[in-house]
Amino acid sequence: MLEFKKGVDILSAVGGITTMNDARKLFAQRLDQEQLARLVTITNEEALLKVANAIAMCEPEQVYIHTGSDDDREKVRRMSLEKGEEAELAIPGHTIHFDLPEDQGRMVDQTFYIVNEDEPVSSLAKKELRAQSHAYIREHMRGIMRGKTMFVGFYSRGPVGAKASIPAIEISSSTYVLHSAELLYRNCYPDFDAEVARRGEFFTNVHSEGPNRSEDIPKVRIYMDRSWQTTFSTFCTYAGNTLLMKKGNHRFASDCAMYKHNGQELSEHMFITGMTGPGGRVTYFAGAAPSGCGKTTTAMVGSNFIGDDLAQMWIEDDGTLRAVNPEIGIFGIIEDVNLEGDPHLMKCLRQPGAEVIFSNVLVDEQNNPRWVGDGDKMPERGINYQGQWTKEMVDVPMSHPNSRCTLMAEAVGNHNKAVNADPAGIVIKVITYSGRDSNTMPPIWVAKNMEAGVTIGASIVSKATAAEIGTSGVNRQPWANTPFVAGTMADYLDAQFNFYGNDQMTHKPVMAGLNYFLTHEARGDGGKGLLGEKKDVHVWLGWLELFTHGEVQAIETPIGLIPKYEDLLKLFTERINKDYPESLYNMQFSLYIDNIIARIDLQDAAWRKEQGASKRLFAVYAEQKAALLALKAAKGGIVKPQDL
């Protein structure tokens, strides 16, 4: 079990402010009259001590309390341009931010959980003992904001008043970070005290980019202090490393769900979107997928898009599964975003009207952002994250593969702002788990029960690498959330079983697997590339929407329930006006039994390395494997849906 508020509170120890009297003296010395007047709104003493210690530790020249007002937002945008963290692009309201060439993504090797002695941590996580982290922060963060302005913002990770929303403080010397925070999160400055009182906790995030030089990259550290729910980030600017309200606080929220509200809450790496079905009804989905496995595309397909990345979930008193999006914006990978696959998002990126921060894309000679896969003719030259670029530089892509766009979700045409703002949350009726799997699982299958549904999530794989399971060519990504879960995998597995198995959840969701990445080569038909297209997701989600309401039947298999051909044929015609031959259906939905059994064996072996992993998982694997072997004995190694 994780023990909260155990060990030295590093921020307090380095800052040295222990009483409210000392905090008030510091505020009077460091804040001008306007900022002092703003801080009066915040009365929670623990929060004020956090802010005071951040000031004492970082020693900024000025402190700016961000109230979330239009004037404050405009001032931060203007300051970011003046400071050079952003530059204007051709379309009004669009700006470009470049990170250092070495700072283009999450720095996994320099990201650590701060742990106490004998504290259990996920086998997939990096950790550092508290004393070592304390020494680093004391050496490198004291005085790191000298000559800079410290920005302090008060936010809510979810609609104010929602049961699973958690307030957070964002402290940074970067205008880009605060500008991004205002696009991605709800500024709850006037409600912060009440939200802390309601929830009983808040998160704190302290970041400084330092001198922002390549030579400082070896000194980068991103720390998550789980015991004190505080993050520290230094010498970097990439938002995934600096705007720690996102994945840093997602880690803390996962801890809260596992160790404070086990069986009642989950904090998931999931999109939330609504699909319109017959009669205009809207059915809401939440779905997990690792990066590059179609999560944003799937979210955008919905008629009522809510969010593309995170979901705070709980069991409501009426027995329903509820969720809120902790964010109000999108920080999305932009590579391969184009008009054909992402029409709503492309309108925001190519036309006036939306405020957008582009990061690490190419800026062409017309001052327009360009990226790999944008659907337009490649430009001759421009400027990108590594400097001057020309199309002859074949070894340097015009945009970094992790280039991003940051914008408010309400700018996207199919976003439902009212639902995203509702503290009552969204009733989730379908849970999906996606991966990148070229040769094993069908495009869609539904779990027979909740334990089988949890097992689908526990068995997600992403792109074919040998990262975790020897030479298998499979990279495990349970629930697509394991990079952000600090607790042990056995604890997280129990939290999943306890949540979906809770008798208080009387309205159980449909739980399903999705796989968009089956290939012709893997199915041996002589073709090349994917068996499907991006737009097919309209059909897969459309079928799930109908299945949830009992309006289509399914074929039972050892791994779950799969669609009937006639239902998919109708949906392909109605939803995307596309031919769907039965031969393609057979390639996609036939069971390649040896492949599935090999996958089960790999997952079983990997999970047995996790001490204390629930026997319920292994029982599902054993049941499925036995049924598959029996089916193989009766029908052969490749079984068509028609043979079931």
N, C-alpha and C positions, 0 to 999 in steps of 0.2 A: 504493500500500500504506500502511496505517496503521502508524506507528511507535509502539510502546509505550514509556512512560517517557521521552518526548522533551519538552524544554522544562521550564520551571519547574514544580515540584510546588507548586501554589498553596496547598494546605492547609498544607504544611510551611513554606512561605515566610511566610505570614501568622502561623501559630502560633509559629514560631521555634524549635521543639524539634528538634534534629538528632541527639542522642545518647541512648542508653538511660539513661545516668546522669542527664541532665537530665529525662528522662521520669519516672524513679523519684522524683526530688526533687519534681516537680510533683504526682504522684499522692499523695505523702506530705502535701503541703500542702493539696490540694483534696478528697481522699477521706477519709471517716471510716474507722474500723477495720473495720467490717463490709464496706464496699465495697472496701477494700484487700484484705481476705481473699478476696473474690469474684474480684477481678482476677488473683489469683495463678494461677488455672486457665488463663488465657490467657498463653502464653509466646512466641508468635510476635512477634518484635521489630518487624517492619514493621507489624503490626496495632496493637501497643501504641503505636508512634509516631504512627499515625493518630489514635488515641483521645487521646493526649496533646496533639497539635496542635489537635484540635477543642476540647479544654478550654481551652487557652491562647488560642485565637482567640475563642471565644464567652464566656468568663469566667462560667460559671454559678455560682450560690451553692452548689449541691449537685450531686453526681453520683450516679446510681443505676445500678448494674450489674444488668441484668435477666437472671436465670438461667433463666427459663422455668418455674420452679416454680409450683405452684398458689398458694402464698402471694404470690409476686411478681405473678402475674396478677391476683389479687384486689386487691392493694394498688393496682395501676395503675388498675383499674376504679373503685375507691373514690376515688382521687385525681382521676380525670377528672370524677366527679360533684361532688366538692368544689370543684374548680377552675372548674366551669361549662362545660367543653368538651362535656359530655354531660348529659342529664337523663333520669330514669327515666320509662318509659311504663307503661301499665296492666298489661301482661303482665310478670311477673317475668323479668329477664334481658334485656329489650328496652329500648334507650335511643335517644334522639334527639340528633343533632348537627346544628347549623346552621352553614354557612359564610356568610361575608359575601355580600350580594347580588351583589357584583361578582366573587365567587370561587366560581363554580358549575361550573366545568369546567376542562379543561386550557387554560392560557393560552398559546396557540400563539405569539402575537406577543411574549411575554416569556420564551420558552423557547429556549435557545441551546446549540449545541455549542461548546465551547471548542476552538479549532483553532490549530495552529501555522502559520507562514507556508508557503504553497504546499501545504497539506494538502488533498487532494481530499475533497469532501463531497457528499452527495446533492443533486441539483438541487432536491429538494423540502424541503430542510432549511434552517433558519436557523442562522447561525454568527456567532461573534465571536472576534476575535483574542485570544490568550492574555493579552497585556499589558492589554487593555481589561477583560477579565473579572477579572484579578488586581486591577486598581485598584478595581473595584466591590466585590469581596469584602473587600478590605482596608478600604474605607470603611464598608461597611454591615454586615459580619458580625463585626467586632471588637467584643466586648462586648455582642452582641445578646442574650445569655442572662443578663445581670446581673439578680439577684433571682429567677432561675428555677432549676428543677431540670433538669439534663441527664440524659436516659435513654440508656443504651447497651445495645443488644441484639445478639446474635450468632446469625445465622440461616443456613439452607441453602436455596437455591433449587432444591429437588428433594430426594428421599430421600437421607439420608446414605449415602454410598458409591456412589451411582449415577454412571456414567461421565460424564454431562453435567451433573451437579449442580454448582453454583458457590456457595461460601459468601459471605456479605455481612454487613457491619456496618451497623446502623441507629442513627443518633444524632439525637435530636430533643428539643426542650423541650416537645413536645405530648404529653399523655397520650392524646389521641384517636389520634394516629399510632401510639404504641406499643401501645395496645389493639387497633387494627386490625391491626398487624403480627402480634400473637399469634393472631389469628383467621385470618390469611391465609398465614402462613409457619411453617416448622418451626424452632423455637428449638433451635439446636445448640450451645449454650454448652459442654457437656462435650466435644463432638467437634470444636470449631472448629479447633483446632491440627492435628488429624489430617486434616481436610478440606482445609485450606489446603495441607498437605504433599502430599496425594493429587492435588489439582487443579493446584497450582502458582500459584494466584492467588486473590484475593478482591476484592469490590467494597466501596466505602465510601460512605455516604450521610449528609450533614450537613444538618439542617433546623432552622430556628426560625421560629415564626409571628410573632415580634416583638410589637409592641403589639396586633396584630390589630384594626386600624382601617381603615375605608374609605379614609381619606385617604392611607394608605400603599400602596394598590394600585398606583399608578404606579411604585413602587419594586420591585415583585415581580420576582424573577429566579429562573428554574429553569435551572441550568447542568449540562451533562454534560461532564466532562473525560475524553474518551475515552483520551487517552494515559496518564492516571494512574488510570483506572477509578474516578473519584470524582465524586459529584454534590453540588451545593449548591442549597439552596432557602430563600428568605426571604420574609417578609411575606405568607404565604398559609397556608390550612389545608385546602383541598380535597385529598382524599387522592391524586387523580391528579397533583397538583403537589408533594405532600409525602412520601408513602410511596413513595420512589423505588426501593425494592427491586422495585417492579412494573415500570412502563414505562421508568423510567430505567435500571434494571439490565437490562431486556430489550434495550435498545439496546446495552449493553456485551456482552451474551451474543451478540447478532447479530454484533458486531465479532469476537468470539472465533471464532465459526463461520466467518466469511468470511476472516479473516486469520491465524488460528492453526490451524484444523482444516478448511480448505477441502476439500470433497468427502467429509468424514467426519462432520460435524455440521451441523445447522441449528437456529436458534432462531426459532420461529414463533409468530405470533399465531393460535393454533388451539385449539379445544376438543379434548378426548379423551373418547370415550364408547364403550361396548360394546353391540352389538345381539345379542340372543339369537335364534338361528335354529333350524331343525329339529334335533331330538335334543338340544336344550339347549346346543348349541355357542354360544360367545360370540365375535363378530368385532369387533375394535376399529377405530374410525374416528378420524381426526384431521381437523379441518376449519377452514378460514379463512373469515372473513366480516367486512366492516367493521361498525362500530357501526350498529345499527338494521337489520341484514340477517338476523337470525334465528339468530345463533351460539349464544346461551344457550338459546333454545328448542330448537334442534337437539340440543345437548348433553344437555338434560334428557330428551329422548325416549328415550335409551338405557336399557336395563335395567341397565347397569353404568356409571353416570355417574362420570367421573374428574375432569374439570375443564372450565371454560367459557371459558378465555381464552388460556392460554399452553402451549406445548409445547417441551421441549428434546429434540431428536431426534439419533440417531446410528445408524451401521451397526455392528451387532454382529459378532463373529467368526464366528458361524454363518450370516452372510449375510442376516439379517433386519433390517428397519427397526424400531428401538426408540424409545420415547419415554417421558418422565416429565413429570408436571405439576410445574412449579417451585413451585406453591402448594398449600395444603391448604384454601383457603377461596374464597369468592365475593365479589367486589366488583362487584355487578351493577346495571345500570339497572333501575329498578323500574316505570317507566311501562308500563302495559298488562299487567303481571303479574297474572293472575287465576286463579280456580279452574278454569275451563274449559281454558285453555291451559297452565297450570303448576301442576298439583295438588300435586306433591311440594314445590315451593318454597313454595307458599301455606300448606301445613300448618305450615311453620317460621315463617311471618310472621304467622299468625293464631291459633296455638295455643301454649300453654306448652311448654317443653322445650328450645328452641334459644336460644342467646345471639345476639342480633342488634343491630347498630347501624344505625339508619335515619338517612339524611342528606337534609336539604332536602325532606322530605315535609311534609304538613300534619299537625298534631296537633289532633284535634277536641276537643269539650268533654268527652268521656269519656276523654281522654288516650290515644286510640288513633291510630296512624299511618294516614293516608289518602293515596291518590295517584290521579292520573288513570288511568282504565282498570282500577281494582281490582275492578270488577264489582258494587260496592255503590252504594246511593243516595247522591247527593252530599250532604255535610253542609251545614248552614246556615252554619257559621262555624268558625273555628279560628285557629291560629297557624302560619305557614309561614316560609320563609326571608327574606321581606321584612317580616314583622311580622303584625299583625292582618289576618285575611282573612274576607270573607263571599262567598257565592255570587253576590252582585250585582256583584262585581268581575270583570266578564266579560273584561277585558283582562289579568287576572292569573290564571294557572292555579293550582289549589289546591296542586299540587306542581310543582317545577321539572322540565322535561323530562329533566334529567340527575340526578334524585334517585336515590339508591342504597340498597342494603341490603348489609351486610357480615356474613357468618356463616361458620362452618366448614362445609366441604362434607360432613363426616360426619353433619351434622344432617339432610341431605336423604335421603329414604327410599330412593332408588335408587342412592346413592353406594356404590362399592366401596372401602372404606377400606383393605383389605388389599392390593389391587392398586395403589392410589395410593401405598402405602408401600414397595413392592417396589423395591429398588435395581437389580434386573435389568431393570427397565423393562417396557413393554407392547409386544408385537409388533403393529405397525400394518399392517393389510391393506388399508385404504381411505383415500385422501386426497380430501377434497372442498374445492371453492372456491365460495363463494356471493357473490352481489352483489344489487343492487336494480335490476332491469332490467324495464321495463314492456312492451317491444315486440319483443325480439329473440330471446333464447336460450330453449330449452325448459326445463321444470322440472328435467330431469336428462339428462345426456349423459356418456358415458365416453370418455376419450381412447384412441386406437388404440395409442399407444405412450408411452414416458416423455417424449419431447421434446414431443409434443402435450399431455401432462399439464402440463408446466412452462409451456407456452403458455397453458393455461387459467388458471393462477395469475397469469401476467403480464398477463392481459387482464381482470381483475376490474373491474367498474364498480359504483359505489354510486348513491345517489339522484340524480335528474335535476337537475343544476345545470350551469352553464357554467364551473365553477371552474378547469378546466385546459385544456380543448380548445375555446377560442373560444366559439362559439355552438352547439356540438353538443348541449348539454343533458346531457352525460355527464361524470361525475367519476371519473377513473381512480383505482383503488386496488390496484395490483399486489400480489398475495398478501395483501391487507388488512394489510400490514405496513410499507408504505413510510413512514408517519409515524414509525416506530420504527427505521428503518435509516439510519444516518449515512453509511455508505459510498456510493459511487456506485451508481446503478441498474445500470450495466453490470457492476460487480463482483458485485452481488447476483444478477443474472441468471446470471452464470457459476457462482456458488456453487450455484444451483438445478440447473443442467444437470450440474455436476460431481458433485453428490450423487446425484441420481436416475439419472444415467448411469454411476455407479461400478460397475465389474464385480464389486466385492466384495459388492454388494447382489444376491445371487443369488435372493432372494425379493422380487420387485418388487411394490409395491402397485398396486391398481386406483386410477386417478386420474380424478376426475369433477368436472363442474360441476353446481351446484344453483342454481335460480332460483325463488323463491317469489312473485315479484312481477309476473308477467304479468297484464295487465288485459283486461277485456271491451272497453273502449274501443279498446285497441291492436289487438285482433283483429277489431274492427268488427262484432260480432254484435248491437249495440244494447243490450247490458246495461251495468251499471256495476260498478266495483270490481274486486277481485282475482278471477282465475279459480279460485283455490284457497283453502284455509283453513289455519290453523296446524296442525291435526291431520293434514293430508295428509303431513307430513314422516315420519310413521310408515311410510307406503307407500314414499316415495322411498328412505329408508334401508333399508327391508325388501327392496326390489328389489335394491339394491346388495349387500346381504348375500348374497342368493341368487346374484347374478351372480358375485360373488367366488369362490364355491364351484362354479361351473359348472352351476348348477341351473336357470337360465333363459337363454334365448338373446336376442340383440338384433338390431336392424335397423341395418345399416351406412349411414351418411350421410357427406357430406364433412366435417362437423364432429366426427364421432365416432359412438358407438353409442348408440341410444335404445331404450327398452323396447317390447315388443309389448303391444298392447291387452289381450289375454286374460290375460297375467300380472298386469298392473296391476288389472284388474277383480277377479281373485281376491284380490289383496292388499287392495284397498279393502274388500271384503266381510269378509275374515278379520280384518284388523287394526283397522279403525275402523268396521265395519258401516255403510258409506256407499255409496250408489249412485254409479256412475261411468259415465255414458253415453258412447258412442263419439263423439258430437258434441263433448263436452268434451275428450276425448283428442285429437281432431283439431285443436281450437283450440290446445291446449297444445303439441302435438308436430309440427304442420306446420312446414315450413321456409319462413319468409318471407325469401326469398333476398336481395332488395335490402337489407333491414334488416341481415342478417348481413354482407353484403359491405361496407356502409357502416361497420359496427362494426370489421371487419378493417382497412379503410382508415384509420380514425381511430387505431387502436392502432399500426398500422404507422408512420404519420406521427409519432406521439408518441415511439415508441421510437427512431426514426431521429435524434431530437434528442439522444439519449443517446450521447455519444462512446464508441465501442468496444463498443456493444451487439452481442451474439453473432449471427453470421449464421444460426445454427441457428433462432433465433426467426423471422427473416424468411423462411426456407425453409418453415417450417410455415404461416405466413400465406399465402405464395404458392401452396403446394400446395392449401390449403383453398379459396382464392379461385378458382383455375383449375377445381377440381372443381365448385364451386358454379355458375360460369358455364356449364360444360358441362351441368350438370343443368337449369339454367334454360332453356337452348336446347332441351333435349329434353322437359321437362315443364312449363315455365311458371314464373312468378314465385312461386307458392305451391304447395308440393309436400306432399301428404298422406303420412303414413307408409305407407299402403296402396299408394301408387304407387312405393315403393322396394322 
